[in-house]
């Protein structure tokens, strides 16, 4: 009977003892070798299997163990030990009678596992001995960067560039992770962690989507949106329908949001008349607000409309620049 060598690969992001039943059967039925001692080897030893650490000549050690015991298991390190797998595969390709080689996944990354890597990297960067710039930041000093990264993600969406969007969302995530890491060091019991951020988000998503998580019947999109707003109002005690609006957003978008919130509850508050204002800035503001109200009535997004016009004008300026001969200096 041909000996069997199992290359057992596991996820370094899961608890060390969380293995499939087939993986446990493998480590209990044959000698286990590995290149590095760690949490996984300790978990395997605790379960009753013997593990031998081999720092040199791993290929030959595996072949010898397989020949003596009819099989052997190589417990791969966090990086997967690809060099060993390649060397062993070439050896068995030249001498196929020595053993059969099997790749076995004892555990694998669940969706979102790389987020754990991102949290770990950020923790190292923002901890003593890490990046001095990140350690010197505050929530306030980072505020402009968060806005900038969100705008760049918006630009990628507007350009239908999904590759750029992937990268820009990573930059937004960097800001989230850095804010969360800095919050761990807040004084007087005010600190919180990225797990608090994620936990609050999970609770909110479950609570506000009862048609998915609580067995309620899903109606139309409009009914789902109305239910979302009803749940949100029950969660937060607010004195005004305008509470919760982001006041730092661009003025055009802010005006549209205020008008939308007022319209939702049927408040017919007319915008101020431009003619009744006492100074030019107030008259201009009232005129712009009236334009936003008219756009809302027409079902148009004033922010998107002005952005489109501004970008078209910017392209016209560039075209004029290209058509204008360079002036001598």
C-alpha positions, 0 to 999 in steps of 0.5 A: 500500500502506497504511503500517504503524505497530507499537507494540512493547510489551515487559516491563521485567522481562526482559533487554532483548534478549529479544524474539520473532522477529516483534519483531526482524523489525519493528525491522530492517525499519522506522525505530524511534522511542522516547520514552526511551533505555535498555537496550532501545534499546541492545540494538536498536542493537547488533543493527544497527537504528537508533533515534531518540529523540523527546521531542516530537511523537511521533505526527506523527514516527511518521506522517512516518516511516511515510509515507516508509518504508512503516512505522515502529516505536514502541519503548514505554517501561517503562510502555507509553506508553498516552497515545501509543497513545491519541493515535495511535489517535484520529488514525488513526480520523479519518484511516484512510488514513494508516497501519494501527496494530498492537500487538505484544508483543515480550516479556511478563511470565512468571508471578511477574514482579511478584515482581521488582518487590517485590524491587526496591521492598524493596531501595530501602526498606531501602537508604541513603536509603530507609525509616529504620524498615525499615533499623533492624530486625533479624530479632529485632525483626521476629519478632513481625510475622511471626507476626502476619501469619501469624495474620492470613492464618490468620484469612482462611482460617478466614473463607473470605475469599479477597480478604483472604487475597490481601492477608494473603499479601502482608503475609507476603511483605513480611516474607520480603522484608524479612528477606532484604534485611536478611540481605544486610548481615549481617557476616562472610560470614553474609549471604544474599539472597532468591535464596538463599531462593528457590533453596533452596526450588526445590531442596527442592521438586524433591528432595522430589517425585520423582514429579513431577520424576524420573519416579517413579511417583506412588502414593496421597497416603499413599505420597507423604507417606511418601516426602516424610518419607523424603527429609526424614530422609535430608536432615537428620541428626537425633538425635530424631524431635522435632527440627525441631518449632517450639517457639514455636508455641502450646502446644496445637498443640505438644502435638499435634505432639509426640504425632503425631511420637512416634506416627509411629515407634510410640513408645508413651510414655504422657502423665504422669498429672495425679494424680501431679503435685506442683503445680497448674500441672503437674496442669493441664498433664498434664490438657491433654496427656491431652486433646490425646492423646484428641483425636488418637486421635479424629482431631480437631484440638485447636487448631481445636477450642479456637479454635472454642469460644473464638470461639463464647464470644467471640460470646456475650460480645458478645451479652451486651454488646449485651443489657446496658443501658449503665450511667450514667457 
